[in-house]
Amino acid sequence: DTEVTQTPKHLVMGMTNKKSLKCEQHMGHRAMYWYKQKAKKPPELMFVYSYEKLSINESVPSRFSPECPNSSLLNLHLHALQPEDSALYLCASSQGDREVKNIQYFGAGTRLSVL
Amino acid sequence: EDQVTQSPEALRLQEGESSSLNCSYTVSGLRGLFWYRQDPGKGPEFLFTLYSAGEEKEKERLKATLTKKESFLHITAPKPEDSATYLCAVQGKELTGGGNKLTFGTGTQLKVEL
């Protein structure tokens, strides 16, 4: 089973709202990722968590706040977003073990629209 | 900086008409080259990973090959259900804090017609 589950599938929010995206995996993976993908563009890495610690933040604005409560869960908290933040947000996970060849498995994504 | 270039940007094939997609890359310390398939509005679906020049992987009508500078995704006798965007990505050196960074190409949008 290589399933990564993301909720919700779709989200519409105003610029003053606070919302959260959720991601869950039960493959025992220790690295989890958030990507942003605009239409007809490749995924862009936002954050990486390794063993529940933030490993990389690709200069993402502070209105995006990641959280990794445990090894199976990853959240992305959203606040005061701009219309240009509308995109498909993808979560991925990989084994995260230095000795293992890591494959990133992606969820189906959350389609976010900011009005 | 790792770079990936895919060509063509778009490809239209008749059912049964075989072809190849190209992925050229430059990376410092290749730790893997990955092919993904992505349907509209969905997340990328893992297809293959290749680790060393000369390696080949096959799955149904797809075959991926790797050289020191590029990878090819060969599609034999494609069907309409093979229509999707095919993404190539490279994984370079491991991140200092752990985890792995994939650098993606812009993809090839494949359309297979009856």
Interface residues (C-beta under 8 A of the other chain):
Chain A: T2 V4 Q6 A31 Y33 K41 P42 P43 L45 V48 Y49 S50 Y51 K53 L54 S55 I56 L88 L90 A92 S94 G96 R98 K101 N102 I103 Q104 Y105 F106 G107 A108 G109 R111
Chain B: R31 G32 F34 Y36 G41 K42 G43 P44 E45 F46 T49 Y51 L87 A89 Q91 E94 L95 T96 G97 G98 G99 N100 K101 L102 F104 G105 T106 G107
